[in-house]
Amino acid sequence: MQKEIPFSILDLAILKKDQDAADAYRRSLDLAQNAEIWGYKRFWLAEHHNMPHVGSAAPTILMGYIAQGTQRIRVGSGGIMLPNHSPLIVAEQIGTLETLYPGRIDLGLGRAPGTDQRTASVLRRGRMESVQEFPQDLEELQSYFSEDNLDSPVRAFPAEGLNVPFYLLGSSMDSAYLAAARGLPYVFASHFAPTYFQQASRYYQNHFQPSADSRKPYLIACINVVVGETDEEAQYLATSFYQMALGIIRGRSYPLPPPVSDMNAIWAPHEAAALQNMMAYTFVGSYETVSKGLENFLAENHLDELMITTNIYDHQKRLESFALTAKAIQSIKPKKQAVS
């Protein structure tokens, strides 16, 4: 039985070198408007803090900006880092968005801080143990959307009774355990943390417990994709992404810089090796090369959806890459296999 796989976008509103956040937001909206035409299912924004070149510090505000400027594409958080927030506030904000843009809002939730530990402590007012309360906070957040909360002394308006889908995000085993136990869709950050992808995916699918939210597991994998006119051009375009990603290894925040002809002049051998391991699920090349790579990736994994992130310095080249990625995925009709 053939099944076309849905595909979506994860965006961080990355600032380009010598450009400001307003420019990043305009580019994000332009991308979302085009993605809607190309057939992307959803457009998600991720929460990050204390990173001068990552513009998505306030994902719920950006979600409203993107939703207002589009017509059909689902808009969501990929994710809101729940330990940083009161569940009540999250429910009120997401409920407001769902009321304004009914049937288009997704709520993706993570337990990581989305920042360094010092900033996380400021966000959480020193209560770093709040990450251990993630399961309880998730349950509280779900209750605020439930009509059963009618008689509670604390209620979330206008969230109460709204059908907003929840997704759990993860890069290790913790969220796989919780997503399976709670019967929620699961999104793995394989675009930068590939180590536990296979193990977490298998556990989630094999141990999924049906719930009122989902009768069967729903697994999304996020990957990096850069498509160029040729393999050589794609590799050249990808050097902007590689330079920016070096910041993760070096513990710094870099803007998205112009591409370069030789990365060996920028990174040390050990940094190149570390980045290669981190970016194991990265597909760079011509349309033909990336199409084959994605087809193989889907054949080897039991996925329900692909989420794409692409960082290219030239905005038009970035749009072209996303358009070709959509075309490549739409041409693939992977067989849905039984989970082993």
DOLOLUM-197569 format. One record per residue (C-alpha): residue number from 1; residue in three letters; x, y, z. Coordinates in nm, 3 decimals, decimal comma, padded with zeros to 5 digits. Each point is the difference from the previous one (the first is absolute). Example, Ala and Ser with C-alpha at 12.3 -4.5 7.8 and 13.67 -1.06 7.14 Angstrom:
residues 2
<1; 'ALA'; <01,230; -00,450; 00,780>>
<2; 'SER'; <00,137; 00,344; -00,066>>
//
This chain:
residues 340
<1; 'MET'; <00,000; 00,000; 00,000>>
<2; 'GLN'; <00,147; 00,334; -00,108>>
<3; 'LYS'; <-00,020; 00,307; 00,221>>
<4; 'GLU'; <00,110; 00,354; -00,078>>
<5; 'ILE'; <00,181; 00,148; 00,296>>
<6; 'PRO'; <-00,087; 00,351; 00,125>>
<7; 'PHE'; <00,286; 00,248; 00,030>>
<8; 'SER'; <00,042; 00,314; 00,210>>
<9; 'ILE'; <00,247; 00,275; 00,093>>
<10; 'LEU'; <00,186; 00,084; 00,320>>
<11; 'ASP'; <00,122; 00,361; 00,008>>
<12; 'LEU'; <00,209; 00,187; 00,258>>
<13; 'ALA'; <-00,014; 00,346; -00,163>>
<14; 'ILE'; <00,378; -00,002; -00,033>>
<15; 'LEU'; <00,164; 00,341; -00,038>>
<16; 'LYS'; <00,233; 00,043; -00,295>>
<17; 'LYS'; <00,334; 00,174; 00,039>>
<18; 'ASP'; <-00,051; 00,378; 00,012>>
<19; 'GLN'; <-00,382; -00,035; 00,011>>
<20; 'ASP'; <-00,243; 00,046; 00,290>>
<21; 'ALA'; <-00,287; -00,205; 00,144>>
<22; 'ALA'; <-00,262; 00,191; -00,199>>
<23; 'ASP'; <00,166; -00,123; -00,319>>
<24; 'ALA'; <-00,004; -00,357; 00,134>>
<25; 'TYR'; <-00,371; 00,023; 00,081>>
<26; 'ARG'; <-00,085; 00,132; -00,348>>
<27; 'ARG'; <00,194; -00,286; -00,157>>
<28; 'SER'; <-00,180; -00,251; 00,222>>
<29; 'LEU'; <-00,338; 00,131; -00,109>>
<30; 'ASP'; <00,099; -00,003; -00,367>>
<31; 'LEU'; <00,116; -00,360; 00,039>>
<32; 'ALA'; <-00,326; -00,101; 00,170>>
<33; 'GLN'; <-00,208; 00,164; -00,272>>
<34; 'ASN'; <00,191; -00,189; -00,269>>
<35; 'ALA'; <00,000; -00,325; 00,201>>
<36; 'GLU'; <-00,378; 00,014; 00,005>>
<37; 'ILE'; <00,001; 00,001; -00,382>>
<38; 'TRP'; <00,255; -00,284; -00,022>>
<39; 'GLY'; <-00,206; -00,234; 00,218>>
<40; 'TYR'; <00,176; 00,014; 00,337>>
<41; 'LYS'; <-00,237; -00,107; 00,277>>
<42; 'ARG'; <00,125; 00,209; 00,291>>
<43; 'PHE'; <00,242; 00,278; 00,086>>
<44; 'TRP'; <00,152; -00,022; 00,348>>
<45; 'LEU'; <00,212; 00,244; 00,199>>
<46; 'ALA'; <00,241; -00,100; 00,277>>
<47; 'GLU'; <00,059; 00,171; 00,335>>
<48; 'HIS'; <00,357; 00,117; 00,070>>
<49; 'HIS'; <00,140; 00,255; 00,244>>
<50; 'ASN'; <00,317; 00,206; 00,049>>
<51; 'MET'; <00,103; -00,067; -00,359>>
<52; 'PRO'; <00,052; 00,331; -00,182>>
<53; 'HIS'; <-00,029; -00,155; -00,347>>
<54; 'VAL'; <-00,305; -00,221; 00,060>>
<55; 'GLY'; <-00,316; 00,205; -00,031>>
<56; 'SER'; <-00,253; -00,247; 00,143>>
<57; 'ALA'; <00,012; 00,096; 00,368>>
<58; 'ALA'; <-00,379; 00,050; 00,007>>
<59; 'PRO'; <-00,151; -00,275; -00,218>>
<60; 'THR'; <-00,364; 00,072; 00,086>>
<61; 'ILE'; <00,033; 00,358; -00,125>>
<62; 'LEU'; <00,168; -00,119; -00,320>>
<63; 'MET'; <-00,270; -00,265; -00,042>>
<64; 'GLY'; <-00,261; 00,277; -00,009>>
<65; 'TYR'; <00,207; 00,195; -00,253>>
<66; 'ILE'; <00,036; -00,302; -00,228>>
<67; 'ALA'; <-00,363; -00,112; 00,037>>
<68; 'GLN'; <-00,130; 00,348; -00,080>>
<69; 'GLY'; <00,208; 00,011; -00,318>>
<70; 'THR'; <-00,106; -00,342; -00,130>>
<71; 'GLN'; <-00,325; -00,173; -00,085>>
<72; 'ARG'; <00,014; -00,377; 00,046>>
<73; 'ILE'; <00,333; -00,127; 00,131>>
<74; 'ARG'; <-00,001; -00,116; 00,361>>
<75; 'VAL'; <00,216; 00,212; 00,231>>
<76; 'GLY'; <00,157; -00,133; 00,315>>
<77; 'SER'; <00,268; 00,002; 00,265>>
<78; 'GLY'; <00,291; -00,230; -00,054>>
<79; 'GLY'; <00,001; 00,044; 00,281>>
<80; 'ILE'; <-00,101; 00,191; 00,306>>
<81; 'MET'; <00,238; -00,103; 00,277>>
<82; 'LEU'; <-00,260; -00,072; 00,267>>
<83; 'PRO'; <00,227; 00,010; 00,310>>
<84; 'ASN'; <00,068; 00,366; -00,084>>
<85; 'HIS'; <-00,369; 00,092; 00,028>>
<86; 'SER'; <-00,312; -00,028; 00,208>>
<87; 'PRO'; <-00,235; -00,255; -00,163>>
<88; 'LEU'; <-00,285; 00,246; 00,054>>
<89; 'ILE'; <00,175; 00,272; -00,201>>
<90; 'VAL'; <00,080; -00,243; -00,281>>
<91; 'ALA'; <-00,363; -00,112; -00,012>>
<92; 'GLU'; <-00,126; 00,358; -00,013>>
<93; 'GLN'; <00,242; 00,100; -00,275>>
<94; 'ILE'; <-00,055; -00,307; -00,218>>
<95; 'GLY'; <-00,372; 00,016; 00,063>>
<96; 'THR'; <00,000; 00,360; -00,121>>
<97; 'LEU'; <00,184; -00,099; -00,317>>
<98; 'GLU'; <-00,237; -00,289; -00,066>>
<99; 'THR'; <-00,295; 00,233; 00,047>>
<100; 'LEU'; <00,144; 00,247; -00,249>>
<101; 'TYR'; <00,109; -00,266; -00,251>>
<102; 'PRO'; <-00,232; -00,297; 00,063>>
<103; 'GLY'; <00,119; -00,342; -00,110>>
<104; 'ARG'; <00,351; 00,118; -00,086>>
<105; 'ILE'; <00,196; 00,004; 00,328>>
<106; 'ASP'; <00,235; -00,276; 00,124>>
<107; 'LEU'; <00,152; -00,018; 00,348>>
<108; 'GLY'; <00,341; -00,165; 00,000>>
<109; 'LEU'; <00,158; -00,031; 00,345>>
<110; 'GLY'; <00,354; -00,066; 00,117>>
<111; 'ARG'; <00,169; -00,039; 00,335>>
<112; 'ALA'; <00,341; 00,148; -00,085>>
<113; 'PRO'; <00,066; 00,365; 00,092>>
<114; 'GLY'; <00,080; 00,115; -00,354>>
<115; 'THR'; <00,296; 00,190; 00,140>>
<116; 'ASP'; <00,298; -00,021; 00,238>>
<117; 'GLN'; <-00,042; -00,098; 00,363>>
<118; 'ARG'; <00,050; 00,352; 00,139>>
<119; 'THR'; <-00,271; 00,141; -00,225>>
<120; 'ALA'; <-00,223; -00,296; 00,082>>
<121; 'SER'; <00,038; 00,083; 00,369>>
<122; 'VAL'; <-00,114; 00,357; -00,068>>
<123; 'LEU'; <-00,296; -00,122; -00,207>>
<124; 'ARG'; <-00,103; -00,242; 00,271>>
<125; 'ARG'; <00,072; 00,237; 00,292>>
<126; 'GLY'; <00,257; -00,242; 00,138>>
<127; 'ARG'; <-00,237; -00,299; -00,002>>
<128; 'MET'; <00,217; -00,226; -00,215>>
<129; 'GLU'; <-00,185; -00,304; 00,134>>
<130; 'SER'; <-00,297; 00,107; -00,213>>
<131; 'VAL'; <00,130; -00,222; -00,282>>
<132; 'GLN'; <-00,074; -00,300; 00,222>>
<133; 'GLU'; <-00,359; 00,122; 00,025>>
<134; 'PHE'; <-00,051; -00,016; -00,377>>
<135; 'PRO'; <-00,245; -00,296; 00,012>>
<136; 'GLN'; <-00,210; 00,174; 00,264>>
<137; 'ASP'; <00,012; 00,330; -00,190>>
<138; 'LEU'; <-00,106; -00,179; -00,317>>
<139; 'GLU'; <-00,298; -00,152; 00,180>>
<140; 'GLU'; <-00,094; 00,339; 00,144>>
<141; 'LEU'; <00,026; 00,161; -00,343>>
<142; 'GLN'; <-00,221; -00,267; -00,155>>
<143; 'SER'; <-00,257; 00,052; 00,273>>
<144; 'TYR'; <-00,033; 00,369; -00,085>>
<145; 'PHE'; <-00,113; -00,091; -00,352>>
<146; 'SER'; <-00,243; -00,261; 00,125>>
<147; 'GLU'; <-00,370; 00,064; 00,042>>
<148; 'ASP'; <00,028; -00,209; 00,318>>
<149; 'ASN'; <00,178; 00,299; 00,158>>
<150; 'LEU'; <-00,334; 00,179; 00,015>>
<151; 'ASP'; <-00,031; -00,021; 00,377>>
<152; 'SER'; <00,365; 00,069; 00,081>>
<153; 'PRO'; <00,079; 00,312; 00,207>>
<154; 'VAL'; <00,266; 00,090; -00,261>>
<155; 'ARG'; <-00,105; 00,000; -00,364>>
<156; 'ALA'; <00,178; 00,107; -00,321>>
<157; 'PHE'; <-00,197; 00,224; -00,232>>
<158; 'PRO'; <-00,041; -00,015; -00,294>>
<159; 'ALA'; <00,180; -00,336; -00,011>>
<160; 'GLU'; <-00,263; -00,207; 00,180>>
<161; 'GLY'; <-00,170; -00,244; -00,235>>
<162; 'LEU'; <00,220; 00,079; -00,300>>
<163; 'ASN'; <00,143; -00,290; -00,198>>
<164; 'VAL'; <00,368; 00,094; -00,035>>
<165; 'PRO'; <00,225; -00,298; -00,082>>
<166; 'PHE'; <00,294; -00,058; 00,235>>
<167; 'TYR'; <00,339; -00,131; -00,119>>
<168; 'LEU'; <00,294; -00,102; 00,220>>
<169; 'LEU'; <00,348; 00,092; -00,121>>
<170; 'GLY'; <00,317; -00,182; 00,093>>
<171; 'SER'; <00,363; -00,072; -00,077>>
<172; 'SER'; <00,050; -00,293; 00,239>>
<173; 'MET'; <-00,205; -00,277; 00,157>>
<174; 'ASP'; <-00,185; 00,202; 00,265>>
<175; 'SER'; <-00,270; 00,146; -00,221>>
<176; 'ALA'; <-00,033; -00,327; -00,192>>
<177; 'TYR'; <-00,102; -00,170; 00,326>>
<178; 'LEU'; <-00,248; 00,275; 00,084>>
<179; 'ALA'; <-00,148; 00,035; -00,350>>
<180; 'ALA'; <-00,058; -00,376; -00,018>>
<181; 'ALA'; <-00,155; -00,016; 00,347>>
<182; 'ARG'; <-00,227; 00,302; -00,058>>
<183; 'GLY'; <-00,098; -00,097; -00,354>>
<184; 'LEU'; <00,127; 00,320; -00,163>>
<185; 'PRO'; <00,172; 00,070; -00,334>>
<186; 'TYR'; <00,378; 00,008; 00,030>>
<187; 'VAL'; <00,250; 00,223; -00,182>>
<188; 'PHE'; <00,370; -00,089; 00,009>>
<189; 'ALA'; <00,271; 00,263; -00,045>>
<190; 'SER'; <00,211; -00,215; -00,229>>
<191; 'HIS'; <00,121; 00,312; -00,183>>
<192; 'PHE'; <00,252; 00,071; 00,277>>
<193; 'ALA'; <-00,018; -00,294; 00,244>>
<194; 'PRO'; <00,002; -00,324; -00,202>>
<195; 'THR'; <00,145; -00,232; 00,265>>
<196; 'TYR'; <-00,325; -00,135; 00,148>>
<197; 'PHE'; <-00,222; 00,040; -00,306>>
<198; 'GLN'; <-00,024; -00,370; -00,087>>
<199; 'GLN'; <-00,034; -00,117; 00,359>>
<200; 'ALA'; <-00,256; 00,264; 00,098>>
<201; 'SER'; <-00,204; -00,056; -00,316>>
<202; 'ARG'; <-00,022; -00,376; 00,053>>
<203; 'TYR'; <-00,091; 00,035; 00,366>>
<204; 'TYR'; <-00,270; 00,257; -00,071>>
<205; 'GLN'; <-00,163; -00,203; -00,275>>
<206; 'ASN'; <00,020; -00,333; 00,181>>
<207; 'HIS'; <-00,126; 00,129; 00,337>>
<208; 'PHE'; <-00,261; 00,254; -00,112>>
<209; 'GLN'; <-00,316; 00,001; 00,210>>
<210; 'PRO'; <-00,311; 00,123; -00,186>>
<211; 'SER'; <-00,164; 00,304; 00,152>>
<212; 'ALA'; <-00,281; 00,244; -00,061>>
<213; 'ASP'; <00,254; 00,210; -00,192>>
<214; 'SER'; <00,142; -00,272; -00,226>>
<215; 'ARG'; <-00,108; -00,356; -00,074>>
<216; 'LYS'; <00,337; -00,092; -00,154>>
<217; 'PRO'; <00,355; 00,134; 00,014>>
<218; 'TYR'; <00,092; 00,298; -00,212>>
<219; 'LEU'; <00,373; 00,052; -00,047>>
<220; 'ILE'; <00,160; 00,308; -00,156>>
<221; 'ALA'; <00,373; 00,028; -00,068>>
<222; 'CYS'; <00,167; 00,336; -00,057>>
<223; 'ILE'; <00,288; 00,006; -00,251>>
<224; 'ASN'; <00,227; 00,253; -00,169>>
<225; 'VAL'; <-00,035; 00,040; -00,377>>
<226; 'VAL'; <00,187; 00,222; -00,245>>
<227; 'VAL'; <-00,082; -00,034; -00,370>>
<228; 'GLY'; <00,192; 00,179; -00,274>>
<229; 'GLU'; <00,009; -00,009; -00,377>>
<230; 'THR'; <00,298; -00,238; 00,022>>
<231; 'ASP'; <00,168; -00,200; 00,275>>
<232; 'GLU'; <00,286; 00,250; -00,005>>
<233; 'GLU'; <-00,228; 00,300; 00,041>>
<234; 'ALA'; <-00,190; -00,167; 00,284>>
<235; 'GLN'; <00,324; -00,076; 00,185>>
<236; 'TYR'; <00,102; 00,364; -00,047>>
<237; 'LEU'; <-00,336; 00,129; 00,128>>
<238; 'ALA'; <00,017; -00,235; 00,299>>
<239; 'THR'; <00,322; 00,162; 00,125>>
<240; 'SER'; <-00,211; 00,285; 00,145>>
<241; 'PHE'; <-00,188; -00,258; 00,209>>
<242; 'TYR'; <00,325; -00,173; 00,101>>
<243; 'GLN'; <00,155; 00,327; 00,115>>
<244; 'MET'; <-00,307; 00,086; 00,208>>
<245; 'ALA'; <-00,017; -00,351; 00,147>>
<246; 'LEU'; <00,359; 00,031; 00,119>>
<247; 'GLY'; <-00,141; 00,223; 00,268>>
<248; 'ILE'; <-00,162; -00,305; 00,163>>
<249; 'ILE'; <00,339; -00,169; 00,029>>
<250; 'ARG'; <00,179; 00,315; 00,110>>
<251; 'GLY'; <-00,273; 00,110; 00,243>>
<252; 'ARG'; <-00,065; 00,323; -00,188>>
<253; 'SER'; <-00,279; 00,151; -00,206>>
<254; 'TYR'; <00,094; 00,082; -00,358>>
<255; 'PRO'; <-00,211; 00,180; -00,260>>
<256; 'LEU'; <-00,064; -00,168; -00,333>>
<257; 'PRO'; <00,301; 00,107; -00,212>>
<258; 'PRO'; <00,054; -00,001; -00,376>>
<259; 'PRO'; <00,125; -00,331; -00,143>>
<260; 'VAL'; <00,371; -00,067; -00,045>>
<261; 'SER'; <00,199; -00,211; -00,242>>
<262; 'ASP'; <00,209; -00,180; 00,262>>
<263; 'MET'; <-00,120; -00,099; 00,348>>
<264; 'ASN'; <00,342; -00,135; 00,089>>
<265; 'ALA'; <00,115; 00,357; 00,046>>
<266; 'ILE'; <-00,270; 00,047; 00,267>>
<267; 'TRP'; <-00,036; -00,319; 00,200>>
<268; 'ALA'; <00,256; -00,225; 00,166>>
<269; 'PRO'; <00,001; -00,371; -00,091>>
<270; 'HIS'; <-00,156; -00,100; 00,332>>
<271; 'GLU'; <-00,276; 00,260; -00,049>>
<272; 'ALA'; <-00,073; -00,130; -00,348>>
<273; 'ALA'; <-00,027; -00,354; 00,136>>
<274; 'ALA'; <-00,227; 00,107; 00,287>>
<275; 'LEU'; <-00,222; 00,194; -00,237>>
<276; 'GLN'; <-00,018; -00,293; -00,240>>
<277; 'ASN'; <-00,120; -00,225; 00,283>>
<278; 'MET'; <-00,252; 00,259; 00,118>>
<279; 'MET'; <-00,138; 00,047; -00,350>>
<280; 'ALA'; <-00,034; -00,368; -00,085>>
<281; 'TYR'; <-00,352; 00,058; -00,133>>
<282; 'THR'; <00,091; 00,276; -00,241>>
<283; 'PHE'; <-00,071; -00,019; -00,373>>
<284; 'VAL'; <00,200; 00,229; -00,226>>
<285; 'GLY'; <00,013; -00,015; -00,378>>
<286; 'SER'; <-00,183; 00,042; -00,326>>
<287; 'TYR'; <-00,368; -00,085; -00,035>>
<288; 'GLU'; <00,092; -00,348; -00,121>>
<289; 'THR'; <00,249; -00,061; 00,283>>
<290; 'VAL'; <-00,233; 00,122; 00,274>>
<291; 'SER'; <-00,298; -00,186; -00,146>>
<292; 'LYS'; <00,192; -00,326; 00,017>>
<293; 'GLY'; <00,125; 00,076; 00,351>>
<294; 'LEU'; <-00,347; 00,079; 00,130>>
<295; 'GLU'; <-00,147; -00,307; -00,167>>
<296; 'ASN'; <00,258; -00,219; 00,172>>
<297; 'PHE'; <-00,053; 00,175; 00,333>>
<298; 'LEU'; <-00,375; -00,057; -00,016>>
<299; 'ALA'; <00,046; -00,362; -00,108>>
<300; 'GLU'; <00,226; -00,067; 00,299>>
<301; 'ASN'; <-00,220; 00,169; 00,259>>
<302; 'HIS'; <-00,365; -00,029; 00,101>>
<303; 'LEU'; <-00,104; 00,364; -00,014>>
<304; 'ASP'; <-00,338; 00,169; -00,020>>
<305; 'GLU'; <00,135; 00,344; -00,092>>
<306; 'LEU'; <00,322; 00,179; -00,093>>
<307; 'MET'; <00,090; 00,340; 00,144>>
<308; 'ILE'; <00,254; 00,198; -00,199>>
<309; 'THR'; <00,238; 00,270; 00,116>>
<310; 'THR'; <00,215; 00,184; -00,252>>
<311; 'ASN'; <00,239; 00,287; 00,062>>
<312; 'ILE'; <00,139; 00,165; -00,313>>
<313; 'TYR'; <00,139; 00,355; -00,006>>
<314; 'ASP'; <-00,162; 00,110; -00,326>>
<315; 'HIS'; <-00,374; 00,021; 00,062>>
<316; 'GLN'; <-00,097; -00,082; -00,358>>
<317; 'LYS'; <00,228; -00,305; 00,002>>
<318; 'ARG'; <-00,160; -00,106; 00,327>>
<319; 'LEU'; <-00,345; 00,025; -00,152>>
<320; 'GLU'; <00,114; -00,201; -00,302>>
<321; 'SER'; <00,142; -00,268; 00,231>>
<322; 'PHE'; <-00,329; -00,034; 00,190>>
<323; 'ALA'; <-00,195; -00,011; -00,327>>
<324; 'LEU'; <00,221; -00,278; -00,137>>
<325; 'THR'; <-00,016; -00,187; 00,332>>
<326; 'ALA'; <-00,379; 00,004; -00,019>>
<327; 'LYS'; <00,013; -00,128; -00,357>>
<328; 'ALA'; <00,240; -00,277; 00,101>>
<329; 'ILE'; <-00,214; -00,120; 00,291>>
<330; 'GLN'; <-00,319; 00,015; -00,205>>
<331; 'SER'; <00,162; -00,227; -00,257>>
<332; 'ILE'; <00,067; -00,266; 00,266>>
<333; 'LYS'; <-00,274; -00,240; 00,100>>
<334; 'PRO'; <00,162; -00,209; 00,273>>
<335; 'LYS'; <-00,148; -00,329; 00,108>>
<336; 'LYS'; <-00,134; 00,003; 00,353>>
<337; 'GLN'; <00,167; -00,298; 00,163>>
<338; 'ALA'; <-00,073; -00,180; 00,322>>
<339; 'VAL'; <00,208; 00,116; 00,294>>
<340; 'SER'; <00,253; -00,263; 00,102>>
//
